[in-house]
Amino acid sequence: MKVFILVVASLVGVYASGDVLEYTDSNFEDLIKQHEVALVKFYAPWCGHCKRMAPEYDRAATKLLRNDPPIALVKVDCTTEKSVCDKFGVKGFPTLKIFRNGAAAQDYDGPREADGIVKYMRGQSGPSSREIKTVADFEKFTGGDDNVVLGFFESESKLKDSFLKVADTERDRFSFGHSSNPDVLKKAGYSDDIVVYTPKKLHNKFDTNEFKYDGNYDTDKIKNFLVHETVGLAGIRTQGNLFQFEQKPLVVVYYNVDYVKDPKGSNYWRNRVLKVAQDYKRKVQFAVSNKEEFSQEIEQNGLGERKDSDKPIVAILTNEGKFPLDDEFSIDNLKSFVELVLSGKAEAYMKSEPVPEQTEDVKVAVGKNFKDLILDSGKDVLIEFYAPWCGHCKSLAPKYDELASKLKNEDVIIAKMDATANDVPPLFEVRGFPTLFWLPKNSKSNPVPYNGGREVKDFINFIAKHSTDGLKGFNRDGKKVKKTEL
């Protein structure tokens, strides 16, 4: 009886809600050794980021528990378990680390949502490509809930070598397996082929259930196939696979996509999207996404007022902008809207401040005046994308004002745009602040990132050298033009 009591006591605090394991100072060192691979989340209950991540972590734990081999997801509360958190240098929350056989192997730098965590951690476990030795293995591997990539090879070949190289580099994104077993090849009906299998829950009458690679052994072509040609006519777009939906035009249909709790409802709406998508093969990419998972994107795409609709809501993303569908979702309305956007007659949605009066030398661009002020100005433009709270932007402001004053009589516009209050046009990639671009007046479709110095003379030197027609007050080398006396 005493032994039984000790065993039960040792398990107290091990199991958290769901399938996440919760370890403490007293048991962490002993229990973490039991896992070949484990992901540990060091957190604080009051942390907002931790609270937002918690349900995603729980969902990922359930999926990874069924992995072969299982992968453990663990959490440690650093407000009570201070010793273990100090040992691993936890200074912020959440901190995630990957452990191998009890030792901290590396920091986790992958996605923070369920599907992304699952894919990333599956890539950390075992070989990059699992060998499928029997028909039973094959059926189990292809019978799961996610797409899987299988290589079938009768013998050694260049395609097999390339397949395994791709598996090594893409294991965080896809699940790979390979087989040379004659029974498996016969069952599958392939030899010296690479095939992507979709899970049964996603099968439909519009798509193939298997995507076969038809290229050679070029690894880049194999990667391109996996990324761009294996999601079907209307793929399930999640935060974990956004890299597969970067081609534009992209039609995103948002609704309560949930193939665990409501597969029938998820398929009901997706089939209607597929019916439209079949008419636009290789012209337009379609996707369906969960409304809750993409709530922030829905707001950014101008659909905030419609997010509580019982029917799907739609946005089309193009290189020209974002186009929200105002009408109620239906097959006919979706098709008509796609045609309208493709014709160039639709008006893009753009978050914008009111158009200001231009009273200063630095011109103020907002969403609504960007085309007229910047793109159609007929002048060279230097534009700064900034954030009001950015310290570097505040330091640059007086220098930028001085630059604009010095060049106010030149054929150049010095402009700025608050990138937090206005949508940045798709032409520009802004990942930090301040970000500056140079736009020659005859080549506005190819903005040039400005990476030079931030002093006034640095800007003048750059503009003088790159201005389309030269400056009146400065030579090409940035020196002031000397006035000749009469």
ChimeraX attribute file (.defattr): number of C-alpha atoms within 10 A of each C-alpha:
attribute: neighborCount
match mode: 1-to-1
recipient: residues
	/A:1	5
	/A:2	6
	/A:3	8
	/A:4	8
	/A:5	9
	/A:6	10
	/A:7	10
	/A:8	9
	/A:9	11
	/A:10	11
	/A:11	13
	/A:12	13
	/A:13	12
	/A:14	17
	/A:15	14
	/A:16	14
	/A:17	8
	/A:18	12
	/A:19	19
	/A:20	23
	/A:21	19
	/A:22	21
	/A:23	25
	/A:24	21
	/A:25	15
	/A:26	12
	/A:27	16
	/A:28	17
	/A:29	14
	/A:30	10
	/A:31	16
	/A:32	22
	/A:33	15
	/A:34	13
	/A:35	17
	/A:36	17
	/A:37	26
	/A:38	26
	/A:39	25
	/A:40	25
	/A:41	24
	/A:42	24
	/A:43	23
	/A:44	19
	/A:45	13
	/A:46	10
	/A:47	12
	/A:48	12
	/A:49	14
	/A:50	18
	/A:51	14
	/A:52	12
	/A:53	14
	/A:54	19
	/A:55	14
	/A:56	16
	/A:57	24
	/A:58	20
	/A:59	18
	/A:60	25
	/A:61	25
	/A:62	19
	/A:63	17
	/A:64	20
	/A:65	15
	/A:66	12
	/A:67	15
	/A:68	11
	/A:69	14
	/A:70	18
	/A:71	24
	/A:72	26
	/A:73	24
	/A:74	25
	/A:75	23
	/A:76	23
	/A:77	19
	/A:78	23
	/A:79	12
	/A:80	12
	/A:81	16
	/A:82	14
	/A:83	12
	/A:84	21
	/A:85	20
	/A:86	11
	/A:87	8
	/A:88	12
	/A:89	9
	/A:90	17
	/A:91	11
	/A:92	12
	/A:93	17
	/A:94	23
	/A:95	20
	/A:96	21
	/A:97	19
	/A:98	20
	/A:99	21
	/A:100	18
	/A:101	14
	/A:102	18
	/A:103	14
	/A:104	16
	/A:105	13
	/A:106	12
	/A:107	13
	/A:108	18
	/A:109	12
	/A:110	15
	/A:111	15
	/A:112	20
	/A:113	21
	/A:114	23
	/A:115	19
	/A:116	21
	/A:117	25
	/A:118	25
	/A:119	22
	/A:120	22
	/A:121	23
	/A:122	24
	/A:123	22
	/A:124	17
	/A:125	18
	/A:126	12
	/A:127	14
	/A:128	22
	/A:129	23
	/A:130	15
	/A:131	17
	/A:132	21
	/A:133	15
	/A:134	16
	/A:135	18
	/A:136	10
	/A:137	14
	/A:138	20
	/A:139	14
	/A:140	11
	/A:141	22
	/A:142	19
	/A:143	16
	/A:144	16
	/A:145	15
	/A:146	17
	/A:147	21
	/A:148	19
	/A:149	24
	/A:150	25
	/A:151	25
	/A:152	25
	/A:153	20
	/A:154	15
	/A:155	11
	/A:156	10
	/A:157	12
	/A:158	11
	/A:159	21
	/A:160	20
	/A:161	13
	/A:162	17
	/A:163	26
	/A:164	18
	/A:165	14
	/A:166	20
	/A:167	24
	/A:168	15
	/A:169	13
	/A:170	17
	/A:171	20
	/A:172	19
	/A:173	20
	/A:174	23
	/A:175	22
	/A:176	25
	/A:177	23
	/A:178	22
	/A:179	25
	/A:180	19
	/A:181	18
	/A:182	16
	/A:183	13
	/A:184	22
	/A:185	21
	/A:186	11
	/A:187	12
	/A:188	14
	/A:189	10
	/A:190	16
	/A:191	17
	/A:192	17
	/A:193	21
	/A:194	23
	/A:195	19
	/A:196	24
	/A:197	20
	/A:198	23
	/A:199	16
	/A:200	14
	/A:201	16
	/A:202	19
	/A:203	13
	/A:204	13
	/A:205	9
	/A:206	14
	/A:207	15
	/A:208	14
	/A:209	17
	/A:210	17
	/A:211	19
	/A:212	19
	/A:213	17
	/A:214	12
	/A:215	13
	/A:216	12
	/A:217	15
	/A:218	13
	/A:219	18
	/A:220	11
	/A:221	14
	/A:222	19
	/A:223	16
	/A:224	12
	/A:225	17
	/A:226	23
	/A:227	18
	/A:228	15
	/A:229	16
	/A:230	23
	/A:231	22
	/A:232	23
	/A:233	24
	/A:234	25
	/A:235	20
	/A:236	20
	/A:237	22
	/A:238	20
	/A:239	16
	/A:240	19
	/A:241	19
	/A:242	12
	/A:243	13
	/A:244	17
	/A:245	21
	/A:246	13
	/A:247	14
	/A:248	15
	/A:249	21
	/A:250	20
	/A:251	25
	/A:252	25
	/A:253	26
	/A:254	25
	/A:255	25
	/A:256	18
	/A:257	25
	/A:258	14
	/A:259	14
	/A:260	10
	/A:261	9
	/A:262	12
	/A:263	13
	/A:264	14
	/A:265	14
	/A:266	20
	/A:267	19
	/A:268	11
	/A:269	21
	/A:270	24
	/A:271	16
	/A:272	16
	/A:273	25
	/A:274	23
	/A:275	15
	/A:276	19
	/A:277	24
	/A:278	16
	/A:279	12
	/A:280	13
	/A:281	12
	/A:282	10
	/A:283	12
	/A:284	19
	/A:285	24
	/A:286	28
	/A:287	22
	/A:288	24
	/A:289	22
	/A:290	19
	/A:291	19
	/A:292	14
	/A:293	16
	/A:294	16
	/A:295	15
	/A:296	12
	/A:297	14
	/A:298	22
	/A:299	14
	/A:300	15
	/A:301	23
	/A:302	20
	/A:303	21
	/A:304	13
	/A:305	9
	/A:306	17
	/A:307	18
	/A:308	12
	/A:309	11
	/A:310	11
	/A:311	15
	/A:312	24
	/A:313	24
	/A:314	25
	/A:315	23
	/A:316	24
	/A:317	22
	/A:318	18
	/A:319	12
	/A:320	15
	/A:321	18
	/A:322	25
	/A:323	23
	/A:324	21
	/A:325	20
	/A:326	14
	/A:327	11
	/A:328	15
	/A:329	19
	/A:330	15
	/A:331	16
	/A:332	10
	/A:333	14
	/A:334	22
	/A:335	16
	/A:336	13
	/A:337	21
	/A:338	22
	/A:339	13
	/A:340	13
	/A:341	19
	/A:342	15
	/A:343	9
	/A:344	10
	/A:345	9
	/A:346	15
	/A:347	13
	/A:348	17
	/A:349	18
	/A:350	19
	/A:351	17
	/A:352	19
	/A:353	15
	/A:354	12
	/A:355	13
	/A:356	11
	/A:357	8
	/A:358	10
	/A:359	8
	/A:360	11
	/A:361	19
	/A:362	21
	/A:363	20
	/A:364	22
	/A:365	27
	/A:366	25
	/A:367	21
	/A:368	17
	/A:369	16
	/A:370	20
	/A:371	13
	/A:372	11
	/A:373	18
	/A:374	24
	/A:375	19
	/A:376	11
	/A:377	15
	/A:378	16
	/A:379	21
	/A:380	25
	/A:381	24
	/A:382	23
	/A:383	24
	/A:384	24
	/A:385	23
	/A:386	23
	/A:387	19
	/A:388	12
	/A:389	10
	/A:390	12
	/A:391	11
	/A:392	12
	/A:393	18
	/A:394	14
	/A:395	11
	/A:396	15
	/A:397	14
	/A:398	12
	/A:399	16
	/A:400	22
	/A:401	17
	/A:402	15
	/A:403	20
	/A:404	23
	/A:405	14
	/A:406	14
	/A:407	20
	/A:408	15
	/A:409	13
	/A:410	15
	/A:411	17
	/A:412	23
	/A:413	23
	/A:414	22
	/A:415	21
	/A:416	21
	/A:417	21
	/A:418	21
	/A:419	23
	/A:420	14
	/A:421	15
	/A:422	19
	/A:423	22
	/A:424	21
	/A:425	17
	/A:426	13
	/A:427	13
	/A:428	16
	/A:429	12
	/A:430	17
	/A:431	8
	/A:432	11
	/A:433	18
	/A:434	20
	/A:435	20
	/A:436	20
	/A:437	19
	/A:438	21
	/A:439	25
	/A:440	23
	/A:441	20
	/A:442	12
	/A:443	12
	/A:444	19
	/A:445	12
	/A:446	13
	/A:447	18
	/A:448	15
	/A:449	16
	/A:450	17
	/A:451	9
	/A:452	11
	/A:453	11
	/A:454	13
	/A:455	13
	/A:456	17
	/A:457	14
	/A:458	14
	/A:459	19
	/A:460	23
	/A:461	18
	/A:462	17
	/A:463	24
	/A:464	21
	/A:465	17
	/A:466	17
	/A:467	19
	/A:468	17
	/A:469	13
	/A:470	16
	/A:471	22
	/A:472	13
	/A:473	16
	/A:474	19
	/A:475	16
	/A:476	17
	/A:477	13
	/A:478	18
	/A:479	13
	/A:480	13
	/A:481	12
	/A:482	9
	/A:483	7
	/A:484	5
	/A:485	4
	/A:486	3
